Amino acid sequence: MYKVIIIEDDIELAQTLAKVLSIEAPFFELKGIAPSIAEGEKLINEVKPDVAFFDVELKDGLSFELLEKLPKIDFEIIFVTAFSHYAINAFQYSAIDFVVKPIDPDDIRRASERAVESLSKKNIAERIQNLLFNRTKESTEQRLMLQTAGSVHFVKISDIIRCESDINYTTFFLSTGKSIMVSKTMGEFERLLPAFFFRAHRSHLINLNYVVEVKKRSGIAILSNNEKIEVSFRKKEAFLNALKDFCG
């Protein structure tokens, strides 16, 4: 059994979540509910949970403030949020799980299962630090977590020149000259990254900030690092329009 706590100032919602967990996540043992930052900090220190559900907005502040108070974070966190898409990006870029209000039992089950799987990764502190960094930054300055077989990288969105797909792997090419390969499909990143990343080809996702020239006849995009990337014929017009809109 994994020890779980709920930090939520809406008591009715907290009780509903507790009932859902008893059905959808029987591998969790609920050890307590706290309605505030102060009581949440006390509960964490007493229980030393494996997993915690955090409401984003508490009666005495944001739960991020509680995270900043903790000297050590070695438990998985699932946020319960009604926040904007911008805030959700901050979670996703940091590989921090969340469920959106009103809570759905299927979402709770899936998030709980993912939390148990993530406990073995031992990198929650780094992910939380990245979340705290991201929530205060504009989208271009936020950092994306990329996990390889041996390392965890936090890459600034604005440093990504392009992504290249190789079946179930994606390689990130950065303005520093570095490249990072991760075992995720490019489609996952296409959905996650801001709108100024354009899928110019089934194998190429390009940051429009780095396009310096487009050869209309050949359909080649020249990037600021002198790479030449093929734009597929069926994407050429959309690519040119995206560039026009992006450049104003």
N, C-alpha and C positions, 0 to 999 in steps of 0.2 A: 504493500500500500504506500502511496505517496501522500505526504502531508500537504494540504492545500489551505489557503486562507483567501478571504474576500475582503477587499477594501473598497467600500461603497457606502455613500451617505444616504442613499435611497433605501430604507430598510425593506420596503416591499419588494423592490427589485433584487436586493441581496438575498432575500428569502426565496424568491423565484429561482434565482441562479443556483442556490443551494439545492433546491428540489431537482432542477434539471441535471446538476452534476451527479446527484445520487442515482439517477437513471442512466444518463449518457456516459458517465465516467466513473464506474464502480471501483476503479483502481485508485480513486482519490479518497482520502479521509479528511473531511472538513474539520479544521482545528480552531476556527474562529472567524468572526466578522468584525471589522473595525470601520467606523463611519468618518474618520478624520485622519489628517496627517499625523497628529500627535499619537492617537491611539493605534494607528497603523504601524508607526515606528516601534511602539511598545510590543505589539502583537508579533511583528517580525522577529524582534530580539528574543521573545519568549519561545516562539514555536520553531524558529529556524525552518521555514517551509521549503518544500521542493518546488512548488508552483504557487503563484499568487495571481489573483484576478484584481486588476486595478481599474477603478473608475478614473477617468482622466480629470474630471472636475469634482473636487470635494468641497465640503462646506467651509473649510478653512484654507483653501488654496488649490493649486494644481498638484496632481500626484507626482509630477516631475520634481517638485520641491522635496518630496519625501525621498525620492531616489537620490537626490543630491546630498541628503543628510546621511545616507547609509555608508559606513566605512568599507563595506564589502557586499557585493551582490553575487550570490552563488546559487540563486534560484531562478527558474524560468518565470517570465511575466507575460500575462495575456491582458491586454488593455480592453476595456469595455468603453466604447466611444460613440459619440454622435458628432464628432469633429468633421471639419471640412476635408475635401480631397487633398489639400496641401498637407494637412497633418497626417493623413493616411499615407502619403508618399514618404514622410519622414519615418514612419514605422516600417514600411516596406523596404526602403533603402537600407535599413539597419537590421533586416531580417528579424524584426520583433512582431509577434503575432498580435492580432486584435480581432474583436468581434464588434459588430455595429448594432447599436440599439434600434428598435427593440430586439432583444436577444432571440435567436433561433436555436432550438435544440440541436439541429444538425451542425450548425456552426460551432456550438460549444463542444460537441463531441469531436469534431475534426481538430479544433484548436487544442483540445486537451490531449489528444493522441500525438499531435505534433510536438507539444511541450515535453511529453515523456521521451520522445525520440531525441529531442534536442538536449536533454539533460546530460548526455554523454559527451557533448561537444566542448563543454567547459569554457565557452567564450562569451557567456552572457554579459560579463562586466564590460567587455569591449563593445558589444552590440548596444548596450544601454548608453555608454559614453557617446557612441556615434549618434544615437537617437537624441540625446540631450544637445549635442552639437547641431544636428540638423534642424531641430524645431525652432531655432533662432535665426536660420539662414534662408535666403532666397533660394529658389529651386536650383539655379545654376551653381550655387556655392555649396549645396548639400553634397554629402559623400555617400557613395554606394558601396555596400559591403560585397566583396567578391571572395569566395572561399575556394581555394585550390586544395589539392590533396594534402599539402603540408603547411599551408599558411592561410591567414586571413588578411585581406587587403581592404583598405578603405580609400576609395578613389573619388576625387572630386568630379562631379558631373561635367564641369566645364573642361576638364582635362582629357575627356574621352573624345578622340578624333573619330573613331569608327569601331564597329563590331563586325566580325566575320564569322559566319556559320560553317560548321563542319558536322553535319548530322546532329548529334546530341551534345555537341560542344560549341562553345562560343569563345572567340579570342577578342579581347579588348586591346586596341592600339591607342596608346596615350601620348599626349604632347611631350612628355618627358623622354620619349623614345622607347619606353618599356612596353612590353606586351604581357597580358595575363590571360591564360586559358582556364575556363571553368566548365564544369560538366552540367550545363543547363542549355536548353535550346535558345536560340536568338529570339524566338517568338515571345518567350517570357520577358525578356528585356525590352522588346519593342513595346509591349503593353505597359511596362513600368516607367520607361524613360520619358522625359518631356517631349512635347510636340516638335521641337526643333531637331529631333532625330528622325530621319526619313529612311524608310526601307526602299532603297533604290534598286535593289536586286534581291533575289531570294537568298543570296549569300552575304549581302552587304547592308548594314545599317549605318548611315552617315550622319554625323553632327554637322548641320548646315553652317555652323559658325566657321568651319574649317574649309569650306568650298571656296576656291579662288577663281575657278574658271570651269566652264562647261563647253565641250566641243559638241555642238548641236548635231553635226552630221554623223559623227561616230558614236555619239552617246557616251562620251567619256567625261567623268568629273575629275578635275585635278584638285587635289587637296593641298593645304599649306605645307605639308611635309613632303610634297612632290610625288605622292602616290597617285596613280591613275586608276580610278575605279569605274568599272562598267556600270552604266545605268541601263536596265532592261528596256527594250523597245516599248513595251506596254506601260512602263512607268515614266517614260521620258517627259511627256507633257505635264503630268502631275508633279514631277520633280522640279521642272522649270517654274511652274506656278507656285510651288511651295517656296522656292528660293526667292521669287519675286515678292511674295507676301512677307517672307521673313526679313528681307532687306528693306521693305517699305517702299 
